[in-house]
Amino acid sequence: MPEGAPDFPPIDHDAYEIVRDPAALQPWIDAAHATGLLALDTETTSLNEMTAELVGVSLAVAPGRACYIPVGHVDGGGDDLF
C-alpha cells in the first residue's frame, strides 16, 4: 500500500446484490423509505453525456449496503430489469 493511503475496511461482498426483477427491488425501496437516505449512481457507456447509453443504476441505502440494477445490458441472457 502506498505511503499515506487510507486504511479502508474490507469489503463485504454479501452486502451487495444484483437486482434483476421488481420484487427484488422492493426491499431496497423500503430501506430507502425507512432511512430517508439513498445514494444513486448511473453506469453508462461513455463519459460524454450526449452519446452515453445507460447500462445500469447503483443504489446505496447505507455505507456498505448497496445494489446494482442492470438496465441496458445486451447479453441475451435476460439479465436486465426491463
N, C-alpha and C positions, 0 to 999 in steps of 0.2 A: 504494500500500500504506500502511495506517495506520502512524503512528509507533509503534515498539516491537513491531510484528507480527513473528513469527518468519519467517525466510527458509527456506521449505521447498524441497527439491529438486523438480525437475519430475517429474510422474507419467509412468511408462512404461506406457501403456495395453496394450502387448503382454504385460505380465507378469500380466494379469488374464484370466480365462476364464469363460465361462458353461458350466456342466456340465449337459448335457441327457440323459445316459444313464449307466448304471452303469459302462460301460467307460471313459468319460471321467473318472469319479470315482476310479477305482483309482489313477492316478498321484498324486493328492492324498493318498489314504490311505497310499500307500507313502512319500511325502515326510514325512508326519506321523510315521510309524513311524521313519523314518531319523533325523530330527532330534530326536524326542522332544518336539516342540513343536507346539501347534495353538491358534490363536485361533478362536473361534466366535462368530458374531453372528446373531441372528434378525431378520428383517424381517417386520413384522406390519401389519395394517390399522389398528391403534389402539395407543395407549399404555396403555389400560385392559386389564389382563390378564384381566378377566372377560369381555370382549366381543371381544377381538382375535382375528383369524384369522391363521394362519401363511401368509405369502406366499413366503418363501424363506429360505435359510440361506447365510451367507457364511463361508468358511473361509480362514484365512491360515496359511501354514507358515513364513514369513519376512517381514521388512519388504519391502513392495513386491511380494510374491508371494502372490496370493490368487485365489479363485474364488467364484462365486455360483451357488447351486443353486436354481432356481425350483421350488417345490413346490406353490404354491397359485394360480398364475396361471390365469385363466379367460378366455383369448382365443380358444379354439377352434383354436389353431394347434398344439397338442400340444407346447408349449414347456416343460412341466414334467416333472420327472424321474419322477413317478409317474402 
